[in-house]
Amino acid sequence: MLHAFLTYINEQKLFKSTDKILLTVSGGKDSMTMLDLFCQANNHNQSFRFAVAHCNFQLRGQDSEEDKIFVEQWCKTKNIEFYSKKFETKVFSEANHISIEMAARKLRYEWFETLRKELKYDFIATAHHLNDSIETVLLNLTKGTGISGLKGILSKKERIIRPLLFASRQEIERYAAENKLTWREDSSNASNEYQRNLIRNQVVPLLKQINPNFDETFARNLDRFQAIENDFRKNLVNFKQQIIREENGILYLKISEIKHWQSAHYYLEELLKEFGFNYFQSKEIYQSIDGLSGKMFLSGTHTLLKDREELVIKILENDVKEEHTIIIKDSDKIVKFEGGNLEISIIDISEISTNFDKKNTTLFVDFDKISFPITLRKWQEGDWFIPLGMSGKKKISDFLIDNKIAIHLKKNIFLLTSNNHIFWVIKHRPDDRFKITSTTKKVLKIIFFDSLSQNK
């Protein structure tokens, strides 16, 4: 495997012998194999310069601390420089409203890059292998992906290199056994709580029943997908050059040129992603090019007008941002704003009958789940909430599309937020996290009415 390792580094031009490499080592089988291969390479007339970086995410109690001790002691016996950092991963996850997986990923890569710069290292090496790349593609396909999601994990991307990407999980296990390597087992890898583990533990074994050589077959497919994606990117550059002209910051896309391109709908989709338009909007835009002029499309950042001969893209002219900070203790409050008026009061749960007003213009939420002051503002691109009755996050932009909110009305959608968490898309839907439950004692009641209906 050492020969294959060195060959892969040379073929992929991952780094030069004079470069300094920061190895990211968790203590698991994969990263310990990578670390051992770097050491073995130096024992076979190589002169790789490297150090080890380890993250303690504090997600597995004492096991996380013992992982760190294990890697540190291993490096000490080999006289390898060792660096580690402890992270409050769960706190970071909750504060940024992202999954534990995403939080850990963000924390580690930010620290790795900071450390790389401080120590003046050239590259960061991770222990991703062939099966990681396969699982990434399967996960992307399951969730929905463009062509870029089919290429899997790249062997080199900017300052990140993956020198084990040639090897399958089985080959790594064989190497570890033959070389009597020791490592730390992460029990969470066996859990199907994480989506990637579900792919690894249940989906891939089923596919191997169809094709026992699934890993090797998929490796060849990855090479093909990457070649196709490279060609597509080159064609996309040509597509942009032929159809786009710019005047005073406004882009004009020539409809006649778009029509000349085979698979133009897909090139257009990729182009429009840059301006905030999603798949469904891009599809509708492409279908409109033979239609009447004047149809308008809106993303969170841009407008697109279907004119006679061109699609015209402009930056969305933001209105003056209207934002109110609302403080309420014990008395009722009226808040007037551009979109209408809010009447806010605090009531006891006993004051709500089983047949209370369920219209979208009246909101009842658990008062104890609200942190004051609350904020009234317009929605922004990237805003998300958990619609009442649902368990997953939804972007406000997608919610408005799903509910067929007219384009000219989207910019006038207002939100109420508590501690930066949206709890009401006014007139449309509350957030599930703030709903009344059997333990609710006090209720925050908010009634929306427009200016014309207000007689107070």
VEXDREN-2710 file (C-alpha; in Angstrom, 1 decimal):
% VEXDREN-2710
k/r/px/py/pz
1/MET/0.0/0.0/0.0
2/LEU/3.0/2.3/0.6
3/HIS/3.9/2.1/-3.1
4/ALA/0.3/2.9/-4.1
5/PHE/0.3/5.8/-1.6
6/LEU/3.4/7.4/-3.0
7/THR/2.3/6.8/-6.6
8/TYR/-1.0/8.5/-5.9
9/ILE/0.7/11.5/-4.4
10/ASN/2.9/11.9/-7.4
11/GLU/0.2/11.2/-10.0
12/GLN/-2.2/13.7/-8.4
13/LYS/0.6/16.2/-7.7
14/LEU/-0.7/16.6/-4.2
15/PHE/2.5/18.3/-2.8
16/LYS/6.2/18.6/-3.4
17/SER/8.9/17.1/-1.1
18/THR/9.8/20.6/0.1
19/ASP/6.2/21.3/1.3
20/LYS/5.2/21.1/4.9
21/ILE/2.0/19.1/5.6
22/LEU/-0.4/19.3/8.5
23/LEU/-2.0/15.9/9.1
24/THR/-5.4/15.9/10.7
25/VAL/-5.6/12.9/12.9
26/SER/-8.6/11.9/15.0
27/GLY/-7.1/8.6/16.3
28/GLY/-9.4/6.5/14.2
29/LYS/-8.3/3.7/11.8
30/ASP/-8.2/5.9/8.7
31/SER/-6.2/8.8/10.1
32/MET/-3.8/6.5/12.0
33/THR/-3.2/4.7/8.7
34/MET/-2.5/8.0/6.9
35/LEU/-0.1/9.0/9.8
36/ASP/1.7/5.6/9.6
37/LEU/2.1/5.9/5.9
38/PHE/3.8/9.3/6.2
39/CYS/6.1/7.8/8.8
40/GLN/6.8/4.7/6.6
41/ALA/7.5/6.9/3.6
42/ASN/10.2/8.7/5.6
43/ASN/11.7/5.3/6.5
44/HIS/12.0/4.5/2.8
45/ASN/14.1/7.5/1.7
46/GLN/11.4/10.1/1.5
47/SER/11.7/13.4/3.3
48/PHE/8.2/14.4/4.1
49/ARG/7.9/17.2/6.6
50/PHE/4.7/17.0/8.6
51/ALA/3.0/17.6/12.0
52/VAL/-0.2/16.4/13.5
53/ALA/-3.4/18.4/14.4
54/HIS/-6.1/16.8/16.6
55/CYS/-9.6/18.2/17.4
56/ASN/-11.5/17.3/20.6
57/PHE/-15.1/18.0/19.9
58/GLN/-16.2/16.9/23.4
59/LEU/-19.1/14.8/22.0
60/ARG/-18.2/11.5/23.5
61/GLY/-17.3/12.4/27.1
62/GLN/-14.1/10.7/28.5
63/ASP/-13.7/8.9/25.2
64/SER/-13.0/12.2/23.4
65/GLU/-10.3/13.1/26.0
66/GLU/-8.7/9.6/25.6
67/ASP/-8.6/10.0/21.8
68/LYS/-6.5/13.1/22.3
69/ILE/-4.2/11.4/24.8
70/PHE/-3.8/8.4/22.5
71/VAL/-2.7/10.5/19.4
72/GLU/-0.5/12.8/21.5
73/GLN/1.4/9.8/23.0
74/TRP/1.7/8.2/19.6
75/CYS/3.3/11.3/18.2
76/LYS/5.5/11.7/21.2
77/THR/7.0/8.2/20.7
78/LYS/7.7/9.1/17.0
79/ASN/9.0/12.6/17.9
80/ILE/6.3/14.3/15.8
81/GLU/5.0/17.8/16.5
82/PHE/1.5/17.6/17.9
83/TYR/-1.2/20.3/18.2
84/SER/-4.7/19.9/19.6
85/LYS/-7.7/22.1/20.4
86/LYS/-10.9/21.5/22.4
87/PHE/-14.2/22.8/21.0
88/GLU/-17.6/23.5/22.6
89/THR/-19.3/21.8/19.6
90/LYS/-22.8/21.5/21.0
91/VAL/-22.9/25.1/22.1
92/PHE/-21.6/26.3/18.7
93/SER/-24.2/24.1/17.0
94/GLU/-27.1/25.5/19.0
95/ALA/-25.9/29.1/18.7
96/ASN/-25.6/28.9/14.9
97/HIS/-28.7/26.7/14.3
98/ILE/-26.8/24.0/12.5
99/SER/-26.4/20.3/13.0
100/ILE/-23.6/18.8/15.1
101/GLU/-22.0/17.4/12.0
102/MET/-21.9/20.8/10.3
103/ALA/-20.7/22.5/13.5
104/ALA/-17.8/20.1/13.9
105/ARG/-16.9/20.5/10.2
106/LYS/-16.9/24.3/10.4
107/LEU/-14.9/24.4/13.6
108/ARG/-12.2/21.9/12.5
109/TYR/-11.6/23.4/9.1
110/GLU/-11.4/26.9/10.4
111/TRP/-8.9/25.9/13.1
112/PHE/-6.9/23.8/10.6
113/GLU/-6.5/26.8/8.3
114/THR/-5.6/29.1/11.1
115/LEU/-3.0/26.7/12.4
116/ARG/-1.6/26.1/8.9
117/LYS/-1.1/29.8/8.4
118/GLU/0.4/30.4/11.9
119/LEU/2.9/27.5/11.5
120/LYS/3.6/28.3/7.8
121/TYR/2.5/24.9/6.5
122/ASP/1.7/24.4/2.9
123/PHE/-1.2/21.9/3.0
124/ILE/-3.7/20.3/5.3
125/ALA/-4.1/16.5/4.8
126/THR/-7.3/14.7/5.7
127/ALA/-7.8/10.9/5.7
128/HIS/-10.8/10.7/3.4
129/HIS/-10.7/7.5/1.4
130/LEU/-12.6/6.0/-1.6
131/ASN/-15.6/4.9/0.3
132/ASP/-16.1/8.4/1.8
133/SER/-16.2/9.7/-1.7
134/ILE/-18.7/7.1/-2.8
135/GLU/-20.9/7.8/0.2
136/THR/-20.8/11.6/-0.6
137/VAL/-22.1/11.0/-4.1
138/LEU/-24.9/8.7/-2.9
139/LEU/-25.9/11.2/-0.3
140/ASN/-25.9/14.0/-2.8
141/LEU/-28.0/12.0/-5.2
142/THR/-30.5/11.2/-2.5
143/LYS/-30.9/14.9/-1.5
144/GLY/-30.8/16.2/-5.0
145/THR/-27.7/17.5/-6.8
146/GLY/-26.4/19.1/-9.9
147/ILE/-23.5/17.6/-11.8
148/SER/-21.0/19.0/-9.3
149/GLY/-22.4/16.7/-6.7
150/LEU/-21.5/13.6/-8.7
151/LYS/-17.8/14.1/-8.7
152/GLY/-17.3/13.1/-5.1
153/ILE/-14.5/14.3/-2.9
154/LEU/-11.5/15.8/-4.8
155/SER/-8.0/14.7/-4.1
156/LYS/-6.9/18.3/-3.9
157/LYS/-8.8/21.5/-3.4
158/GLU/-7.0/24.7/-2.6
159/ARG/-5.0/23.9/0.6
160/ILE/-6.7/20.6/1.4
161/ILE/-5.2/17.3/0.1
162/ARG/-6.6/13.7/0.5
163/PRO/-3.7/11.3/0.0
164/LEU/-5.8/8.2/1.0
165/LEU/-8.5/8.8/-1.6
166/PHE/-7.1/6.0/-3.8
167/ALA/-7.7/3.3/-1.1
168/SER/-10.9/1.6/-0.1
169/ARG/-12.0/1.0/3.5
170/GLN/-11.2/-2.7/3.0
171/GLU/-7.6/-1.9/1.9
172/ILE/-7.1/0.4/4.8
173/GLU/-8.3/-2.3/7.2
174/ARG/-6.0/-4.8/5.7
175/TYR/-3.0/-2.4/6.0
176/ALA/-3.8/-1.6/9.6
177/ALA/-4.0/-5.3/10.4
178/GLU/-0.8/-6.3/8.6
179/ASN/1.1/-3.4/10.2
180/LYS/-0.4/-4.1/13.7
181/LEU/-1.6/-0.5/14.0
182/THR/-3.5/0.6/17.0
183/TRP/-6.4/3.1/16.8
184/ARG/-9.4/4.5/18.7
185/GLU/-12.8/3.2/17.8
186/ASP/-15.5/5.8/17.5
187/SER/-18.8/4.1/18.6
188/SER/-20.9/6.8/16.8
189/ASN/-19.7/5.3/13.4
190/ALA/-22.0/2.3/14.1
191/SER/-25.1/4.5/14.8
192/ASN/-27.5/5.2/12.0
193/GLU/-28.5/8.5/13.6
194/TYR/-26.3/10.3/11.1
195/GLN/-27.3/10.3/7.4
196/ARG/-23.8/9.3/6.2
197/ASN/-23.7/6.3/8.5
198/LEU/-27.1/5.2/7.2
199/ILE/-25.7/5.2/3.7
200/ARG/-22.6/3.3/4.9
201/ASN/-24.2/0.8/7.1
202/GLN/-27.4/-0.1/5.2
203/VAL/-27.4/1.3/1.6
204/VAL/-23.9/0.3/0.4
205/PRO/-24.2/-3.3/1.7
206/LEU/-27.4/-3.7/-0.3
207/LEU/-25.7/-2.4/-3.4
208/LYS/-22.8/-4.8/-2.9
209/GLN/-25.3/-7.6/-3.1
210/ILE/-26.0/-6.5/-6.6
211/ASN/-22.4/-5.9/-7.5
212/PRO/-19.7/-7.4/-5.1
213/ASN/-17.1/-5.2/-6.8
214/PHE/-19.2/-2.1/-6.1
215/ASP/-16.2/-0.1/-4.7
216/GLU/-14.0/-0.7/-7.8
217/THR/-16.9/0.0/-10.2
218/PHE/-17.8/3.2/-8.5
219/ALA/-14.2/4.4/-8.4
220/ARG/-14.2/4.2/-12.3
221/ASN/-17.5/6.0/-12.3
222/LEU/-16.0/8.8/-10.2
223/ASP/-13.2/9.3/-12.7
224/ARG/-15.8/9.6/-15.5
225/PHE/-18.0/12.0/-13.4
226/GLN/-15.1/14.2/-12.7
227/ALA/-14.1/14.3/-16.4
228/ILE/-17.7/15.2/-17.4
229/GLU/-17.9/17.9/-14.7
230/ASN/-14.6/19.5/-15.9
231/ASP/-15.9/19.6/-19.5
232/PHE/-19.2/21.0/-18.3
233/ARG/-17.5/23.8/-16.4
234/LYS/-15.5/24.7/-19.6
235/ASN/-18.7/24.8/-21.6
236/LEU/-20.4/26.9/-19.0
237/VAL/-17.7/29.5/-19.4
238/ASN/-18.3/29.6/-23.1
239/PHE/-22.1/29.7/-22.6
240/LYS/-21.7/32.8/-20.4
241/GLN/-19.4/34.5/-22.8
242/GLN/-21.8/34.0/-25.7
243/ILE/-25.1/35.0/-24.1
244/ILE/-24.2/37.7/-21.6
245/ARG/-23.6/41.4/-22.1
246/GLU/-23.4/44.0/-19.3
247/GLU/-24.3/47.6/-19.1
248/ASN/-24.1/49.8/-16.0
249/GLY/-24.2/46.8/-13.7
250/ILE/-27.2/45.2/-15.5
251/LEU/-26.9/41.8/-17.2
252/TYR/-28.6/41.0/-20.5
253/LEU/-28.9/37.4/-21.5
254/LYS/-29.6/36.9/-25.2
255/ILE/-32.6/34.6/-25.7
256/SER/-31.6/33.7/-29.3
257/GLU/-28.2/32.5/-28.2
258/ILE/-29.6/30.5/-25.3
259/LYS/-31.8/28.6/-27.7
260/HIS/-28.8/27.5/-29.8
261/TRP/-27.3/25.6/-26.9
262/GLN/-28.0/21.9/-26.4
263/SER/-29.1/21.3/-22.7
264/ALA/-29.4/25.1/-22.4
265/HIS/-31.9/24.7/-19.5
266/TYR/-29.1/23.2/-17.4
267/TYR/-26.5/25.7/-18.3
268/LEU/-29.0/28.5/-17.5
269/GLU/-29.8/26.9/-14.1
270/GLU/-26.1/26.8/-13.2
271/LEU/-25.7/30.5/-14.3
272/LEU/-28.7/31.7/-12.4
273/LYS/-27.6/30.0/-9.2
274/GLU/-25.1/32.9/-8.9
275/PHE/-28.0/35.3/-8.6
276/GLY/-30.0/33.4/-6.0
277/PHE/-32.5/31.6/-8.3
278/ASN/-33.4/28.0/-7.4
279/TYR/-34.0/25.0/-9.6
280/PHE/-37.8/25.5/-9.9
281/GLN/-37.4/29.2/-10.7
282/SER/-34.7/28.5/-13.3
283/LYS/-36.9/25.9/-14.9
284/GLU/-39.8/28.4/-15.1
285/ILE/-37.5/31.1/-16.5
286/TYR/-36.3/28.8/-19.3
287/GLN/-39.9/27.8/-20.1
288/SER/-40.8/31.5/-20.3
289/ILE/-38.3/32.4/-23.1
290/ASP/-40.9/31.7/-25.8
291/GLY/-43.7/33.4/-23.9
292/LEU/-44.9/37.0/-23.7
293/SER/-42.6/39.8/-22.5
294/GLY/-42.9/41.3/-19.1
295/LYS/-42.8/38.3/-16.8
296/MET/-40.8/39.1/-13.6
297/PHE/-38.9/36.6/-11.4
298/LEU/-37.5/37.4/-8.0
299/SER/-34.7/35.9/-5.9
300/GLY/-33.5/37.1/-2.6
301/THR/-30.9/39.3/-4.3
302/HIS/-31.9/39.9/-7.9
303/THR/-34.9/40.5/-10.2
304/LEU/-35.1/38.9/-13.7
305/LEU/-37.3/40.3/-16.3
306/LYS/-38.2/38.4/-19.5
307/ASP/-38.0/41.0/-22.2
308/ARG/-38.6/40.5/-25.9
309/GLU/-35.1/39.4/-26.9
310/GLU/-33.3/39.2/-23.6
311/LEU/-33.5/38.2/-19.9
312/VAL/-32.6/41.2/-17.9
313/ILE/-31.0/40.6/-14.4
314/LYS/-30.7/43.5/-11.9
315/ILE/-29.6/43.6/-8.3
316/LEU/-32.7/43.8/-6.1
317/GLU/-33.2/47.4/-4.9
318/ASN/-33.5/47.0/-1.2
319/ASP/-36.1/49.2/0.4
320/VAL/-35.1/51.1/3.5
321/LYS/-34.8/48.4/6.1
322/GLU/-37.6/48.8/8.6
323/GLU/-36.9/47.2/11.9
324/HIS/-38.7/47.6/15.2
325/THR/-37.5/46.5/18.7
326/ILE/-40.5/45.6/20.8
327/ILE/-40.5/45.5/24.6
328/ILE/-43.6/44.4/26.5
329/LYS/-44.0/43.5/30.1
330/ASP/-47.5/43.5/31.5
331/SER/-49.5/45.9/29.4
332/ASP/-50.9/45.7/25.9
333/LYS/-49.0/47.4/23.1
334/ILE/-49.8/48.6/19.6
335/VAL/-47.0/48.6/17.0
336/LYS/-47.5/50.4/13.7
337/PHE/-45.2/49.6/10.8
338/GLU/-45.2/49.7/7.0
339/GLY/-47.1/46.5/6.6
340/GLY/-49.9/47.3/9.0
341/ASN/-50.4/47.1/12.8
342/LEU/-49.8/44.6/15.6
343/GLU/-51.8/44.5/18.8
344/ILE/-49.7/42.6/21.4
345/SER/-50.9/41.4/24.8
346/ILE/-50.2/38.8/27.4
347/ILE/-53.0/36.5/28.5
348/ASP/-53.4/33.5/30.7
349/ILE/-53.7/30.1/29.1
350/SER/-57.2/29.8/30.6
351/GLU/-58.4/32.7/28.5
352/ILE/-58.0/30.6/25.3
353/SER/-61.0/28.4/24.5
354/THR/-60.8/25.3/22.3
355/ASN/-62.4/27.2/19.4
356/PHE/-60.0/30.2/19.5
357/ASP/-59.4/32.2/16.3
358/LYS/-57.0/30.1/14.1
359/LYS/-56.7/32.7/11.3
360/ASN/-53.3/33.6/10.1
361/THR/-53.8/37.1/11.4
362/THR/-53.9/36.0/15.0
363/LEU/-51.0/34.4/16.8
364/PHE/-50.8/32.6/20.1
365/VAL/-47.4/31.4/21.4
366/ASP/-46.0/30.3/24.7
367/PHE/-44.9/33.4/26.4
368/ASP/-42.1/31.7/28.4
369/LYS/-40.4/30.6/25.1
370/ILE/-40.1/34.2/24.0
371/SER/-37.0/36.3/24.9
372/PHE/-37.5/40.1/25.0
373/PRO/-37.0/42.4/23.3
374/ILE/-38.5/40.9/20.2
375/THR/-37.8/42.3/16.7
376/LEU/-40.1/43.1/13.8
377/ARG/-38.4/43.2/10.4
378/LYS/-38.6/42.2/6.8
379/TRP/-37.4/38.8/5.7
380/GLN/-34.0/38.4/4.3
381/GLU/-32.3/35.8/2.0
382/GLY/-31.1/32.9/4.2
383/ASP/-33.8/33.3/6.8
384/TRP/-35.3/30.0/7.9
385/PHE/-37.9/28.7/10.4
386/ILE/-39.7/25.5/11.4
387/PRO/-43.3/25.9/10.1
388/LEU/-45.9/24.9/12.7
389/GLY/-46.7/21.2/12.3
390/MET/-43.3/20.4/10.7
391/SER/-40.1/19.0/12.3
392/GLY/-37.6/20.3/9.8
393/LYS/-36.2/23.7/8.8
394/LYS/-37.5/25.6/5.8
395/LYS/-36.0/28.6/4.2
396/ILE/-38.4/31.6/4.1
397/SER/-37.7/32.0/0.3
398/ASP/-38.8/28.4/-0.3
399/PHE/-41.9/28.8/2.0
400/LEU/-43.0/31.8/-0.1
401/ILE/-42.6/29.9/-3.3
402/ASP/-44.5/26.8/-2.0
403/ASN/-47.3/29.1/-0.8
404/LYS/-47.4/30.9/-4.2
405/ILE/-46.9/34.3/-2.8
406/ALA/-47.0/36.8/-5.7
407/ILE/-43.6/38.2/-6.6
408/HIS/-44.6/41.8/-5.9
409/LEU/-45.8/40.8/-2.4
410/LYS/-42.7/38.9/-1.4
411/LYS/-40.7/42.0/-0.5
412/ASN/-43.4/43.0/2.0
413/ILE/-43.3/39.9/4.1
414/PHE/-42.5/40.8/7.7
415/LEU/-41.2/38.5/10.5
416/LEU/-41.2/38.5/14.3
417/THR/-38.1/37.2/15.9
418/SER/-37.0/36.3/19.4
419/ASN/-33.3/36.1/20.1
420/ASN/-32.7/35.9/16.3
421/HIS/-35.2/33.0/16.0
422/ILE/-38.2/33.6/13.8
423/PHE/-41.4/32.8/15.6
424/TRP/-44.0/34.2/13.1
425/VAL/-44.0/34.9/9.4
426/ILE/-46.7/37.5/9.9
427/LYS/-50.1/36.6/8.3
428/HIS/-48.7/33.3/7.1
429/ARG/-47.3/30.7/9.6
430/PRO/-45.9/30.6/13.1
431/ASP/-42.9/28.6/14.1
432/ASP/-43.4/25.1/15.7
433/ARG/-40.8/25.7/18.4
434/PHE/-42.9/28.4/20.1
435/LYS/-46.3/26.7/20.0
436/ILE/-48.6/26.3/23.0
437/THR/-48.2/23.0/24.8
438/SER/-49.8/21.3/27.9
439/THR/-47.2/23.0/30.1
440/THR/-48.0/26.5/28.8
441/LYS/-49.1/29.0/31.5
442/LYS/-48.9/32.4/29.9
443/VAL/-49.6/33.2/26.2
444/LEU/-48.3/36.0/24.0
445/LYS/-51.3/37.0/21.8
446/ILE/-50.6/39.1/18.7
447/ILE/-53.2/40.3/16.2
448/PHE/-52.3/41.7/12.9
449/PHE/-54.6/44.2/11.1
450/ASP/-53.9/46.6/8.3
451/SER/-54.0/50.3/8.7
452/LEU/-57.4/50.7/7.1
453/SER/-59.2/48.4/9.5
454/GLN/-57.8/50.0/12.6
455/ASN/-60.2/52.2/14.4
456/LYS/-58.3/52.9/17.6
END
